[in-house]
Amino acid sequence: MKSLNQHGSTFVVLLLGLVVVTVVGVAGYRIVQTTDTGTISSSPTKSGNVPNTVDSTADIKQADKALDGTAIDSGIDPAQLDSDINALL
């Protein structure tokens, strides 16, 4: 039986792996560059006065009160959330 010469096959495998990683990296980079990250919306139901910087304990307490008064679940439909989770499973 004749033995096949497989010298250099490791190089070909490493080269193909490098090509795959490069393609995935370039695709990911292009996706990140095309997404619009400049429009971050704040919470629609903002209550209280939130300080821009935290300089004292009073600022932390003021921010805590503002966060406690914010309704974070007001825009969530539980039925839609359940159906979305079930669709993923």
Beta strands, then each sheet from edge to edge (+ up, - down):
end
